[in-house]
Amino acid sequence: MDSMAAKVKAFCNEWKVCGMTKVYWENLEELYGLDFDNSTLDGMEIARDKTVNLRKVLCVGEVWLDLYTYEFNYSGLDEVVANCIIDKIK
C-alpha cells in the first residue's frame, strides 16, 4: 500500500468487495464546512432553514475513493456539493 492509501485509510471507513477496495468519508457536514449547531457554513452565518436542508442532503450523501483507480465517486449529492467536498479532501 502506498502512502496516499495509508493516509486515506486513517481517516475513512474501508469497504472491500469482489477484489475492490473503497474508502468512504463519514462526516460530510464537517468536510463541507457546515456547523449545524451554530448555523454557519465555512464560518459564515446562514439561515436556519438552509442549515437544516444542507444537513438533510449531507446525511444521505456518500463520497468515496476507489483505491484501485484513485477515482473519487459520490451518490446522493448534487455535483456542486460533491465536488466541494472532494476538493477539500484532495
PyMOL Python script that loads the backbone (N, CA, C, O; Angstrom):
from pymol import cmd

cmd.read_pdbstr("""\
ATOM      1  N   MET A   1       0.856  -1.176   0.000  1.00  0.00           N
ATOM      2  CA  MET A   1       0.000   0.000   0.000  1.00  0.00           C
ATOM      3  C   MET A   1       0.899   1.235   0.000  1.00  0.00           C
ATOM      4  O   MET A   1       1.852   1.321   0.774  1.00  0.00           O
ATOM      5  N   ASP A   2       0.582   2.195  -0.882  1.00  0.00           N
ATOM      6  CA  ASP A   2       1.390   3.397  -0.924  1.00  0.00           C
ATOM      7  C   ASP A   2       0.973   4.370   0.178  1.00  0.00           C
ATOM      8  O   ASP A   2      -0.017   4.146   0.875  1.00  0.00           O
ATOM      9  N   SER A   3       1.736   5.446   0.326  1.00  0.00           N
ATOM     10  CA  SER A   3       1.489   6.363   1.445  1.00  0.00           C
ATOM     11  C   SER A   3       0.153   7.079   1.337  1.00  0.00           C
ATOM     12  O   SER A   3      -0.476   7.353   2.359  1.00  0.00           O
ATOM     13  N   MET A   4      -0.306   7.394   0.108  1.00  0.00           N
ATOM     14  CA  MET A   4      -1.605   8.051  -0.039  1.00  0.00           C
ATOM     15  C   MET A   4      -2.716   7.151   0.469  1.00  0.00           C
ATOM     16  O   MET A   4      -3.607   7.601   1.191  1.00  0.00           O
ATOM     17  N   ALA A   5      -2.665   5.896   0.099  1.00  0.00           N
ATOM     18  CA  ALA A   5      -3.691   4.954   0.542  1.00  0.00           C
ATOM     19  C   ALA A   5      -3.672   4.816   2.063  1.00  0.00           C
ATOM     20  O   ALA A   5      -4.729   4.722   2.687  1.00  0.00           O
ATOM     21  N   ALA A   6      -2.491   4.803   2.661  1.00  0.00           N
ATOM     22  CA  ALA A   6      -2.384   4.685   4.114  1.00  0.00           C
ATOM     23  C   ALA A   6      -2.993   5.900   4.801  1.00  0.00           C
ATOM     24  O   ALA A   6      -3.690   5.756   5.805  1.00  0.00           O
ATOM     25  N   LYS A   7      -2.737   7.101   4.272  1.00  0.00           N
ATOM     26  CA  LYS A   7      -3.298   8.318   4.850  1.00  0.00           C
ATOM     27  C   LYS A   7      -4.815   8.337   4.716  1.00  0.00           C
ATOM     28  O   LYS A   7      -5.524   8.705   5.653  1.00  0.00           O
ATOM     29  N   VAL A   8      -5.303   7.942   3.559  1.00  0.00           N
ATOM     30  CA  VAL A   8      -6.743   7.937   3.317  1.00  0.00           C
ATOM     31  C   VAL A   8      -7.428   6.970   4.276  1.00  0.00           C
ATOM     32  O   VAL A   8      -8.449   7.307   4.875  1.00  0.00           O
ATOM     33  N   LYS A   9      -6.878   5.784   4.421  1.00  0.00           N
ATOM     34  CA  LYS A   9      -7.490   4.779   5.287  1.00  0.00           C
ATOM     35  C   LYS A   9      -7.522   5.215   6.743  1.00  0.00           C
ATOM     36  O   LYS A   9      -8.378   4.764   7.504  1.00  0.00           O
ATOM     37  N   ALA A  10      -6.600   6.086   7.142  1.00  0.00           N
ATOM     38  CA  ALA A  10      -6.564   6.544   8.524  1.00  0.00           C
ATOM     39  C   ALA A  10      -7.775   7.414   8.874  1.00  0.00           C
ATOM     40  O   ALA A  10      -8.137   7.513  10.046  1.00  0.00           O
ATOM     41  N   PHE A  11      -8.399   8.039   7.889  1.00  0.00           N
ATOM     42  CA  PHE A  11      -9.498   8.968   8.138  1.00  0.00           C
ATOM     43  C   PHE A  11     -10.837   8.499   7.589  1.00  0.00           C
ATOM     44  O   PHE A  11     -11.806   9.257   7.611  1.00  0.00           O
ATOM     45  N   CYS A  12     -10.911   7.288   7.106  1.00  0.00           N
ATOM     46  CA  CYS A  12     -12.118   6.820   6.421  1.00  0.00           C
ATOM     47  C   CYS A  12     -12.496   5.417   6.879  1.00  0.00           C
ATOM     48  O   CYS A  12     -11.777   4.765   7.637  1.00  0.00           O
ATOM     49  N   ASN A  13     -13.647   4.981   6.392  1.00  0.00           N
ATOM     50  CA  ASN A  13     -14.062   3.600   6.586  1.00  0.00           C
ATOM     51  C   ASN A  13     -13.755   2.830   5.315  1.00  0.00           C
ATOM     52  O   ASN A  13     -14.086   3.272   4.215  1.00  0.00           O
ATOM     53  N   GLU A  14     -13.130   1.691   5.468  1.00  0.00           N
ATOM     54  CA  GLU A  14     -12.742   0.876   4.324  1.00  0.00           C
ATOM     55  C   GLU A  14     -13.837  -0.130   3.999  1.00  0.00           C
ATOM     56  O   GLU A  14     -14.486  -0.675   4.892  1.00  0.00           O
ATOM     57  N   TRP A  15     -14.029  -0.366   2.710  1.00  0.00           N
ATOM     58  CA  TRP A  15     -15.016  -1.328   2.244  1.00  0.00           C
ATOM     59  C   TRP A  15     -14.369  -2.170   1.162  1.00  0.00           C
ATOM     60  O   TRP A  15     -13.870  -1.634   0.172  1.00  0.00           O
ATOM     61  N   LYS A  16     -14.373  -3.480   1.339  1.00  0.00           N
ATOM     62  CA  LYS A  16     -13.809  -4.404   0.352  1.00  0.00           C
ATOM     63  C   LYS A  16     -14.890  -5.336  -0.140  1.00  0.00           C
ATOM     64  O   LYS A  16     -15.645  -5.905   0.649  1.00  0.00           O
ATOM     65  N   VAL A  17     -14.962  -5.489  -1.457  1.00  0.00           N
ATOM     66  CA  VAL A  17     -15.901  -6.431  -2.063  1.00  0.00           C
ATOM     67  C   VAL A  17     -15.394  -6.810  -3.449  1.00  0.00           C
ATOM     68  O   VAL A  17     -14.962  -5.948  -4.215  1.00  0.00           O
ATOM     69  N   CYS A  18     -15.445  -8.065  -3.761  1.00  0.00           N
ATOM     70  CA  CYS A  18     -15.071  -8.581  -5.088  1.00  0.00           C
ATOM     71  C   CYS A  18     -13.710  -8.060  -5.563  1.00  0.00           C
ATOM     72  O   CYS A  18     -13.551  -7.705  -6.731  1.00  0.00           O
ATOM     73  N   GLY A  19     -12.748  -8.017  -4.670  1.00  0.00           N
ATOM     74  CA  GLY A  19     -11.408  -7.587  -5.037  1.00  0.00           C
ATOM     75  C   GLY A  19     -11.233  -6.083  -5.131  1.00  0.00           C
ATOM     76  O   GLY A  19     -10.133  -5.620  -5.434  1.00  0.00           O
ATOM     77  N   MET A  20     -12.273  -5.305  -4.883  1.00  0.00           N
ATOM     78  CA  MET A  20     -12.180  -3.847  -4.924  1.00  0.00           C
ATOM     79  C   MET A  20     -12.063  -3.326  -3.494  1.00  0.00           C
ATOM     80  O   MET A  20     -12.645  -3.887  -2.565  1.00  0.00           O
ATOM     81  N   THR A  21     -11.315  -2.263  -3.336  1.00  0.00           N
ATOM     82  CA  THR A  21     -11.221  -1.599  -2.047  1.00  0.00           C
ATOM     83  C   THR A  21     -11.615  -0.140  -2.227  1.00  0.00           C
ATOM     84  O   THR A  21     -11.067   0.567  -3.073  1.00  0.00           O
ATOM     85  N   LYS A  22     -12.565   0.291  -1.425  1.00  0.00           N
ATOM     86  CA  LYS A  22     -13.021   1.674  -1.469  1.00  0.00           C
ATOM     87  C   LYS A  22     -13.011   2.212  -0.054  1.00  0.00           C
ATOM     88  O   LYS A  22     -13.175   1.465   0.910  1.00  0.00           O
ATOM     89  N   VAL A  23     -12.816   3.517   0.063  1.00  0.00           N
ATOM     90  CA  VAL A  23     -12.885   4.165   1.362  1.00  0.00           C
ATOM     91  C   VAL A  23     -13.940   5.256   1.303  1.00  0.00           C
ATOM     92  O   VAL A  23     -14.038   6.001   0.328  1.00  0.00           O
ATOM     93  N   TYR A  24     -14.724   5.332   2.365  1.00  0.00           N
ATOM     94  CA  TYR A  24     -15.828   6.283   2.470  1.00  0.00           C
ATOM     95  C   TYR A  24     -15.525   7.304   3.551  1.00  0.00           C
ATOM     96  O   TYR A  24     -14.988   6.964   4.605  1.00  0.00           O
ATOM     97  N   TRP A  25     -15.869   8.549   3.288  1.00  0.00           N
ATOM     98  CA  TRP A  25     -15.759   9.592   4.300  1.00  0.00           C
ATOM     99  C   TRP A  25     -17.064   9.657   5.049  1.00  0.00           C
ATOM    100  O   TRP A  25     -18.136   9.627   4.443  1.00  0.00           O
ATOM    101  N   GLU A  26     -16.984   9.746   6.369  1.00  0.00           N
ATOM    102  CA  GLU A  26     -18.170   9.720   7.218  1.00  0.00           C
ATOM    103  C   GLU A  26     -18.770  11.093   7.454  1.00  0.00           C
ATOM    104  O   GLU A  26     -19.970  11.274   7.247  1.00  0.00           O
ATOM    105  N   ASN A  27     -17.979  12.065   7.879  1.00  0.00           N
ATOM    106  CA  ASN A  27     -18.530  13.338   8.326  1.00  0.00           C
ATOM    107  C   ASN A  27     -18.557  14.357   7.192  1.00  0.00           C
ATOM    108  O   ASN A  27     -17.708  15.247   7.130  1.00  0.00           O
ATOM    109  N   LEU A  28     -19.524  14.226   6.306  1.00  0.00           N
ATOM    110  CA  LEU A  28     -19.617  15.135   5.171  1.00  0.00           C
ATOM    111  C   LEU A  28     -19.969  16.556   5.610  1.00  0.00           C
ATOM    112  O   LEU A  28     -19.580  17.518   4.948  1.00  0.00           O
ATOM    113  N   GLU A  29     -20.693  16.698   6.708  1.00  0.00           N
ATOM    114  CA  GLU A  29     -21.007  18.044   7.215  1.00  0.00           C
ATOM    115  C   GLU A  29     -19.724  18.809   7.509  1.00  0.00           C
ATOM    116  O   GLU A  29     -19.569  19.960   7.099  1.00  0.00           O
ATOM    117  N   GLU A  30     -18.825  18.173   8.209  1.00  0.00           N
ATOM    118  CA  GLU A  30     -17.562  18.822   8.562  1.00  0.00           C
ATOM    119  C   GLU A  30     -16.734  19.115   7.322  1.00  0.00           C
ATOM    120  O   GLU A  30     -16.166  20.200   7.197  1.00  0.00           O
ATOM    121  N   LEU A  31     -16.660  18.157   6.406  1.00  0.00           N
ATOM    122  CA  LEU A  31     -15.888  18.368   5.183  1.00  0.00           C
ATOM    123  C   LEU A  31     -16.465  19.504   4.338  1.00  0.00           C
ATOM    124  O   LEU A  31     -15.717  20.245   3.700  1.00  0.00           O
ATOM    125  N   TYR A  32     -17.775  19.639   4.333  1.00  0.00           N
ATOM    126  CA  TYR A  32     -18.427  20.696   3.546  1.00  0.00           C
ATOM    127  C   TYR A  32     -18.326  22.056   4.238  1.00  0.00           C
ATOM    128  O   TYR A  32     -18.504  23.098   3.606  1.00  0.00           O
ATOM    129  N   GLY A  33     -18.040  22.036   5.529  1.00  0.00           N
ATOM    130  CA  GLY A  33     -17.906  23.277   6.280  1.00  0.00           C
ATOM    131  C   GLY A  33     -19.164  23.701   7.003  1.00  0.00           C
ATOM    132  O   GLY A  33     -19.287  24.856   7.410  1.00  0.00           O
ATOM    133  N   LEU A  34     -20.107  22.774   7.170  1.00  0.00           N
ATOM    134  CA  LEU A  34     -21.369  23.083   7.828  1.00  0.00           C
ATOM    135  C   LEU A  34     -21.251  22.869   9.333  1.00  0.00           C
ATOM    136  O   LEU A  34     -20.861  21.796   9.792  1.00  0.00           O
ATOM    137  N   ASP A  35     -21.589  23.897  10.084  1.00  0.00           N
ATOM    138  CA  ASP A  35     -21.687  23.794  11.545  1.00  0.00           C
ATOM    139  C   ASP A  35     -23.165  23.927  11.870  1.00  0.00           C
ATOM    140  O   ASP A  35     -23.703  25.033  11.921  1.00  0.00           O
ATOM    141  N   PHE A  36     -23.814  22.800  12.089  1.00  0.00           N
ATOM    142  CA  PHE A  36     -25.261  22.774  12.292  1.00  0.00           C
ATOM    143  C   PHE A  36     -25.671  23.525  13.552  1.00  0.00           C
ATOM    144  O   PHE A  36     -26.648  24.274  13.536  1.00  0.00           O
ATOM    145  N   ASP A  37     -24.944  23.335  14.627  1.00  0.00           N
ATOM    146  CA  ASP A  37     -25.314  23.947  15.904  1.00  0.00           C
ATOM    147  C   ASP A  37     -25.301  25.475  15.856  1.00  0.00           C
ATOM    148  O   ASP A  37     -26.124  26.128  16.497  1.00  0.00           O
ATOM    149  N   ASN A  38     -24.367  26.038  15.095  1.00  0.00           N
ATOM    150  CA  ASN A  38     -24.246  27.493  15.008  1.00  0.00           C
ATOM    151  C   ASN A  38     -24.808  28.081  13.718  1.00  0.00           C
ATOM    152  O   ASN A  38     -24.705  29.287  13.491  1.00  0.00           O
ATOM    153  N   SER A  39     -25.396  27.247  12.879  1.00  0.00           N
ATOM    154  CA  SER A  39     -25.961  27.677  11.585  1.00  0.00           C
ATOM    155  C   SER A  39     -24.959  28.482  10.767  1.00  0.00           C
ATOM    156  O   SER A  39     -25.238  29.595  10.321  1.00  0.00           O
ATOM    157  N   THR A  40     -23.764  27.872  10.580  1.00  0.00           N
ATOM    158  CA  THR A  40     -22.751  28.526   9.755  1.00  0.00           C
ATOM    159  C   THR A  40     -22.249  27.575   8.679  1.00  0.00           C
ATOM    160  O   THR A  40     -22.290  26.354   8.835  1.00  0.00           O
ATOM    161  N   LEU A  41     -21.779  28.154   7.597  1.00  0.00           N
ATOM    162  CA  LEU A  41     -21.162  27.411   6.502  1.00  0.00           C
ATOM    163  C   LEU A  41     -19.822  28.078   6.242  1.00  0.00           C
ATOM    164  O   LEU A  41     -19.769  29.242   5.844  1.00  0.00           O
ATOM    165  N   ASP A  42     -18.748  27.349   6.466  1.00  0.00           N
ATOM    166  CA  ASP A  42     -17.389  27.894   6.374  1.00  0.00           C
ATOM    167  C   ASP A  42     -17.238  29.164   7.208  1.00  0.00           C
ATOM    168  O   ASP A  42     -16.583  30.123   6.799  1.00  0.00           O
ATOM    169  N   GLY A  43     -17.859  29.146   8.386  1.00  0.00           N
ATOM    170  CA  GLY A  43     -17.743  30.261   9.305  1.00  0.00           C
ATOM    171  C   GLY A  43     -18.695  31.418   9.070  1.00  0.00           C
ATOM    172  O   GLY A  43     -18.753  32.344   9.879  1.00  0.00           O
ATOM    173  N   MET A  44     -19.441  31.381   7.979  1.00  0.00           N
ATOM    174  CA  MET A  44     -20.387  32.451   7.657  1.00  0.00           C
ATOM    175  C   MET A  44     -21.783  32.031   8.108  1.00  0.00           C
ATOM    176  O   MET A  44     -22.208  30.903   7.858  1.00  0.00           O
ATOM    177  N   GLU A  45     -22.484  32.932   8.764  1.00  0.00           N
ATOM    178  CA  GLU A  45     -23.826  32.630   9.250  1.00  0.00           C
ATOM    179  C   GLU A  45     -24.787  32.435   8.075  1.00  0.00           C
ATOM    180  O   GLU A  45     -24.779  33.204   7.114  1.00  0.00           O
ATOM    181  N   ILE A  46     -25.607  31.399   8.171  1.00  0.00           N
ATOM    182  CA  ILE A  46     -26.633  31.140   7.153  1.00  0.00           C
ATOM    183  C   ILE A  46     -27.967  30.921   7.864  1.00  0.00           C
ATOM    184  O   ILE A  46     -28.010  30.663   9.067  1.00  0.00           O
ATOM    185  N   ALA A  47     -29.039  31.027   7.111  1.00  0.00           N
ATOM    186  CA  ALA A  47     -30.379  30.854   7.670  1.00  0.00           C
ATOM    187  C   ALA A  47     -30.545  29.435   8.213  1.00  0.00           C
ATOM    188  O   ALA A  47     -29.994  28.478   7.670  1.00  0.00           O
ATOM    189  N   ARG A  48     -31.305  29.323   9.282  1.00  0.00           N
ATOM    190  CA  ARG A  48     -31.515  28.022   9.921  1.00  0.00           C
ATOM    191  C   ARG A  48     -32.142  27.016   8.961  1.00  0.00           C
ATOM    192  O   ARG A  48     -31.765  25.844   8.977  1.00  0.00           O
ATOM    193  N   ASP A  49     -33.100  27.448   8.116  1.00  0.00           N
ATOM    194  CA  ASP A  49     -33.732  26.511   7.186  1.00  0.00           C
ATOM    195  C   ASP A  49     -32.728  25.991   6.156  1.00  0.00           C
ATOM    196  O   ASP A  49     -32.813  24.834   5.743  1.00  0.00           O
ATOM    197  N   LYS A  50     -31.787  26.824   5.741  1.00  0.00           N
ATOM    198  CA  LYS A  50     -30.743  26.360   4.815  1.00  0.00           C
ATOM    199  C   LYS A  50     -29.818  25.362   5.508  1.00  0.00           C
ATOM    200  O   LYS A  50     -29.365  24.393   4.899  1.00  0.00           O
ATOM    201  N   THR A  51     -29.543  25.613   6.789  1.00  0.00           N
ATOM    202  CA  THR A  51     -28.721  24.686   7.568  1.00  0.00           C
ATOM    203  C   THR A  51     -29.389  23.319   7.650  1.00  0.00           C
ATOM    204  O   THR A  51     -28.745  22.289   7.452  1.00  0.00           O
ATOM    205  N   VAL A  52     -30.679  23.321   7.941  1.00  0.00           N
ATOM    206  CA  VAL A  52     -31.438  22.065   8.046  1.00  0.00           C
ATOM    207  C   VAL A  52     -31.456  21.341   6.704  1.00  0.00           C
ATOM    208  O   VAL A  52     -31.242  20.130   6.649  1.00  0.00           O
ATOM    209  N   ASN A  53     -31.710  22.073   5.628  1.00  0.00           N
ATOM    210  CA  ASN A  53     -31.757  21.456   4.292  1.00  0.00           C
ATOM    211  C   ASN A  53     -30.402  20.877   3.889  1.00  0.00           C
ATOM    212  O   ASN A  53     -30.338  19.777   3.338  1.00  0.00           O
ATOM    213  N   LEU A  54     -29.322  21.609   4.159  1.00  0.00           N
ATOM    214  CA  LEU A  54     -27.993  21.088   3.843  1.00  0.00           C
ATOM    215  C   LEU A  54     -27.687  19.835   4.643  1.00  0.00           C
ATOM    216  O   LEU A  54     -27.114  18.884   4.113  1.00  0.00           O
ATOM    217  N   ARG A  55     -28.064  19.825   5.916  1.00  0.00           N
ATOM    218  CA  ARG A  55     -27.815  18.644   6.744  1.00  0.00           C
ATOM    219  C   ARG A  55     -28.548  17.431   6.181  1.00  0.00           C
ATOM    220  O   ARG A  55     -27.996  16.331   6.148  1.00  0.00           O
ATOM    221  N   LYS A  56     -29.786  17.627   5.740  1.00  0.00           N
ATOM    222  CA  LYS A  56     -30.551  16.518   5.161  1.00  0.00           C
ATOM    223  C   LYS A  56     -29.842  15.947   3.939  1.00  0.00           C
ATOM    224  O   LYS A  56     -29.768  14.729   3.770  1.00  0.00           O
ATOM    225  N   VAL A  57     -29.325  16.825   3.091  1.00  0.00           N
ATOM    226  CA  VAL A  57     -28.616  16.385   1.881  1.00  0.00           C
ATOM    227  C   VAL A  57     -27.334  15.647   2.254  1.00  0.00           C
ATOM    228  O   VAL A  57     -27.051  14.573   1.722  1.00  0.00           O
ATOM    229  N   LEU A  58     -26.568  16.224   3.163  1.00  0.00           N
ATOM    230  CA  LEU A  58     -25.272  15.642   3.522  1.00  0.00           C
ATOM    231  C   LEU A  58     -25.408  14.340   4.298  1.00  0.00           C
ATOM    232  O   LEU A  58     -24.510  13.500   4.250  1.00  0.00           O
ATOM    233  N   CYS A  59     -26.506  14.160   5.005  1.00  0.00           N
ATOM    234  CA  CYS A  59     -26.714  12.916   5.768  1.00  0.00           C
ATOM    235  C   CYS A  59     -26.945  11.710   4.865  1.00  0.00           C
ATOM    236  O   CYS A  59     -26.572  10.592   5.221  1.00  0.00           O
ATOM    237  N   VAL A  60     -27.549  11.922   3.714  1.00  0.00           N
ATOM    238  CA  VAL A  60     -27.828  10.788   2.824  1.00  0.00           C
ATOM    239  C   VAL A  60     -26.759  10.622   1.746  1.00  0.00           C
ATOM    240  O   VAL A  60     -26.717   9.594   1.071  1.00  0.00           O
ATOM    241  N   GLY A  61     -25.912  11.605   1.583  1.00  0.00           N
ATOM    242  CA  GLY A  61     -24.882  11.538   0.546  1.00  0.00           C
ATOM    243  C   GLY A  61     -23.712  10.678   0.953  1.00  0.00           C
ATOM    244  O   GLY A  61     -23.478  10.422   2.134  1.00  0.00           O
ATOM    245  N   GLU A  62     -22.983  10.239  -0.055  1.00  0.00           N
ATOM    246  CA  GLU A  62     -21.774   9.445   0.167  1.00  0.00           C
ATOM    247  C   GLU A  62     -20.681   9.939  -0.768  1.00  0.00           C
ATOM    248  O   GLU A  62     -20.947  10.306  -1.912  1.00  0.00           O
ATOM    249  N   VAL A  63     -19.449   9.944  -0.268  1.00  0.00           N
ATOM    250  CA  VAL A  63     -18.271  10.236  -1.082  1.00  0.00           C
ATOM    251  C   VAL A  63     -17.267   9.132  -0.804  1.00  0.00           C
ATOM    252  O   VAL A  63     -17.013   8.790   0.351  1.00  0.00           O
ATOM    253  N   TRP A  64     -16.700   8.579  -1.862  1.00  0.00           N
ATOM    254  CA  TRP A  64     -15.717   7.520  -1.670  1.00  0.00           C
ATOM    255  C   TRP A  64     -14.616   7.611  -2.709  1.00  0.00           C
ATOM    256  O   TRP A  64     -14.762   8.243  -3.756  1.00  0.00           O
ATOM    257  N   LEU A  65     -13.513   6.963  -2.386  1.00  0.00           N
ATOM    258  CA  LEU A  65     -12.353   6.876  -3.267  1.00  0.00           C
ATOM    259  C   LEU A  65     -12.097   5.409  -3.548  1.00  0.00           C
ATOM    260  O   LEU A  65     -11.973   4.604  -2.624  1.00  0.00           O
ATOM    261  N   ASP A  66     -12.019   5.062  -4.823  1.00  0.00           N
ATOM    262  CA  ASP A  66     -11.663   3.714  -5.237  1.00  0.00           C
ATOM    263  C   ASP A  66     -10.136   3.623  -5.176  1.00  0.00           C
ATOM    264  O   ASP A  66      -9.447   4.321  -5.920  1.00  0.00           O
ATOM    265  N   LEU A  67      -9.606   2.780  -4.307  1.00  0.00           N
ATOM    266  CA  LEU A  67      -8.165   2.694  -4.131  1.00  0.00           C
ATOM    267  C   LEU A  67      -7.450   1.973  -5.264  1.00  0.00           C
ATOM    268  O   LEU A  67      -6.220   1.972  -5.314  1.00  0.00           O
ATOM    269  N   TYR A  68      -8.192   1.366  -6.165  1.00  0.00           N
ATOM    270  CA  TYR A  68      -7.579   0.738  -7.333  1.00  0.00           C
ATOM    271  C   TYR A  68      -7.367   1.767  -8.440  1.00  0.00           C
ATOM    272  O   TYR A  68      -6.305   1.808  -9.062  1.00  0.00           O
ATOM    273  N   THR A  69      -8.376   2.592  -8.681  1.00  0.00           N
ATOM    274  CA  THR A  69      -8.301   3.576  -9.775  1.00  0.00           C
ATOM    275  C   THR A  69      -7.939   4.980  -9.279  1.00  0.00           C
ATOM    276  O   THR A  69      -7.599   5.852 -10.079  1.00  0.00           O
ATOM    277  N   TYR A  70      -8.012   5.196  -7.973  1.00  0.00           N
ATOM    278  CA  TYR A  70      -7.832   6.516  -7.365  1.00  0.00           C
ATOM    279  C   TYR A  70      -8.810   7.541  -7.927  1.00  0.00           C
ATOM    280  O   TYR A  70      -8.478   8.716  -8.079  1.00  0.00           O
ATOM    281  N   GLU A  71     -10.009   7.083  -8.229  1.00  0.00           N
ATOM    282  CA  GLU A  71     -11.070   7.975  -8.694  1.00  0.00           C
ATOM    283  C   GLU A  71     -12.062   8.200  -7.562  1.00  0.00           C
ATOM    284  O   GLU A  71     -12.459   7.263  -6.870  1.00  0.00           O
ATOM    285  N   PHE A  72     -12.460   9.473  -7.383  1.00  0.00           N
ATOM    286  CA  PHE A  72     -13.496   9.807  -6.422  1.00  0.00           C
ATOM    287  C   PHE A  72     -14.853   9.608  -7.067  1.00  0.00           C
ATOM    288  O   PHE A  72     -15.033   9.854  -8.260  1.00  0.00           O
ATOM    289  N   ASN A  73     -15.803   9.161  -6.264  1.00  0.00           N
ATOM    290  CA  ASN A  73     -17.181   8.992  -6.707  1.00  0.00           C
ATOM    291  C   ASN A  73     -18.101   9.479  -5.605  1.00  0.00           C
ATOM    292  O   ASN A  73     -17.674   9.683  -4.469  1.00  0.00           O
ATOM    293  N   TYR A  74     -19.353   9.662  -5.947  1.00  0.00           N
ATOM    294  CA  TYR A  74     -20.325  10.122  -4.956  1.00  0.00           C
ATOM    295  C   TYR A  74     -21.711   9.663  -5.356  1.00  0.00           C
ATOM    296  O   TYR A  74     -21.964   9.320  -6.511  1.00  0.00           O
ATOM    297  N   SER A  75     -22.603   9.664  -4.382  1.00  0.00           N
ATOM    298  CA  SER A  75     -24.013   9.400  -4.650  1.00  0.00           C
ATOM    299  C   SER A  75     -24.835  10.183  -3.637  1.00  0.00           C
ATOM    300  O   SER A  75     -24.380  10.465  -2.529  1.00  0.00           O
ATOM    301  N   GLY A  76     -26.053  10.528  -4.037  1.00  0.00           N
ATOM    302  CA  GLY A  76     -26.961  11.234  -3.152  1.00  0.00           C
ATOM    303  C   GLY A  76     -26.652  12.710  -2.967  1.00  0.00           C
ATOM    304  O   GLY A  76     -27.289  13.374  -2.150  1.00  0.00           O
ATOM    305  N   LEU A  77     -25.691  13.232  -3.709  1.00  0.00           N
ATOM    306  CA  LEU A  77     -25.300  14.646  -3.628  1.00  0.00           C
ATOM    307  C   LEU A  77     -25.361  15.252  -5.019  1.00  0.00           C
ATOM    308  O   LEU A  77     -25.158  14.557  -6.015  1.00  0.00           O
ATOM    309  N   ASP A  78     -25.644  16.565  -5.088  1.00  0.00           N
ATOM    310  CA  ASP A  78     -25.544  17.177  -6.407  1.00  0.00           C
ATOM    311  C   ASP A  78     -24.063  17.414  -6.720  1.00  0.00           C
ATOM    312  O   ASP A  78     -23.216  17.380  -5.827  1.00  0.00           O
ATOM    313  N   GLU A  79     -23.773  17.647  -7.968  1.00  0.00           N
ATOM    314  CA  GLU A  79     -22.395  17.722  -8.437  1.00  0.00           C
ATOM    315  C   GLU A  79     -21.600  18.834  -7.746  1.00  0.00           C
ATOM    316  O   GLU A  79     -20.427  18.644  -7.427  1.00  0.00           O
ATOM    317  N   VAL A  80     -22.217  19.974  -7.515  1.00  0.00           N
ATOM    318  CA  VAL A  80     -21.518  21.095  -6.890  1.00  0.00           C
ATOM    319  C   VAL A  80     -21.103  20.752  -5.462  1.00  0.00           C
ATOM    320  O   VAL A  80     -19.955  20.971  -5.078  1.00  0.00           O
ATOM    321  N   VAL A  81     -22.033  20.216  -4.680  1.00  0.00           N
ATOM    322  CA  VAL A  81     -21.737  19.844  -3.295  1.00  0.00           C
ATOM    323  C   VAL A  81     -20.666  18.753  -3.264  1.00  0.00           C
ATOM    324  O   VAL A  81     -19.713  18.838  -2.491  1.00  0.00           O
ATOM    325  N   ALA A  82     -20.822  17.741  -4.096  1.00  0.00           N
ATOM    326  CA  ALA A  82     -19.853  16.643  -4.126  1.00  0.00           C
ATOM    327  C   ALA A  82     -18.461  17.142  -4.492  1.00  0.00           C
ATOM    328  O   ALA A  82     -17.478  16.750  -3.863  1.00  0.00           O
ATOM    329  N   ASN A  83     -18.371  17.997  -5.496  1.00  0.00           N
ATOM    330  CA  ASN A  83     -17.061  18.496  -5.913  1.00  0.00           C
ATOM    331  C   ASN A  83     -16.420  19.392  -4.853  1.00  0.00           C
ATOM    332  O   ASN A  83     -15.197  19.399  -4.714  1.00  0.00           O
ATOM    333  N   CYS A  84     -17.224  20.143  -4.109  1.00  0.00           N
ATOM    334  CA  CYS A  84     -16.677  20.949  -2.998  1.00  0.00           C
ATOM    335  C   CYS A  84     -16.042  20.040  -1.949  1.00  0.00           C
ATOM    336  O   CYS A  84     -14.952  20.319  -1.450  1.00  0.00           O
ATOM    337  N   ILE A  85     -16.730  18.961  -1.624  1.00  0.00           N
ATOM    338  CA  ILE A  85     -16.219  18.017  -0.631  1.00  0.00           C
ATOM    339  C   ILE A  85     -14.950  17.332  -1.154  1.00  0.00           C
ATOM    340  O   ILE A  85     -13.958  17.230  -0.433  1.00  0.00           O
ATOM    341  N   ILE A  86     -14.982  16.871  -2.387  1.00  0.00           N
ATOM    342  CA  ILE A  86     -13.830  16.186  -2.976  1.00  0.00           C
ATOM    343  C   ILE A  86     -12.626  17.120  -3.039  1.00  0.00           C
ATOM    344  O   ILE A  86     -11.502  16.697  -2.768  1.00  0.00           O
ATOM    345  N   ASP A  87     -12.850  18.390  -3.393  1.00  0.00           N
ATOM    346  CA  ASP A  87     -11.750  19.350  -3.432  1.00  0.00           C
ATOM    347  C   ASP A  87     -11.132  19.539  -2.051  1.00  0.00           C
ATOM    348  O   ASP A  87      -9.914  19.683  -1.942  1.00  0.00           O
ATOM    349  N   LYS A  88     -11.935  19.543  -1.006  1.00  0.00           N
ATOM    350  CA  LYS A  88     -11.403  19.687   0.356  1.00  0.00           C
ATOM    351  C   LYS A  88     -10.620  18.447   0.772  1.00  0.00           C
ATOM    352  O   LYS A  88      -9.643  18.551   1.515  1.00  0.00           O
ATOM    353  N   ILE A  89     -11.039  17.283   0.302  1.00  0.00           N
ATOM    354  CA  ILE A  89     -10.325  16.045   0.624  1.00  0.00           C
ATOM    355  C   ILE A  89      -8.955  16.034  -0.057  1.00  0.00           C
ATOM    356  O   ILE A  89      -7.953  15.645   0.542  1.00  0.00           O
ATOM    357  N   LYS A  90      -8.931  16.462  -1.303  1.00  0.00           N
ATOM    358  CA  LYS A  90      -7.675  16.449  -2.058  1.00  0.00           C
ATOM    359  C   LYS A  90      -6.692  17.400  -1.440  1.00  0.00           C
ATOM    360  O   LYS A  90      -5.571  17.535  -1.930  1.00  0.00           O
TER     361      LYS A  90
END
""", "prot")
cmd.dss("prot")
cmd.show_as("cartoon", "prot")
cmd.util.cbc("prot")
cmd.orient("prot")
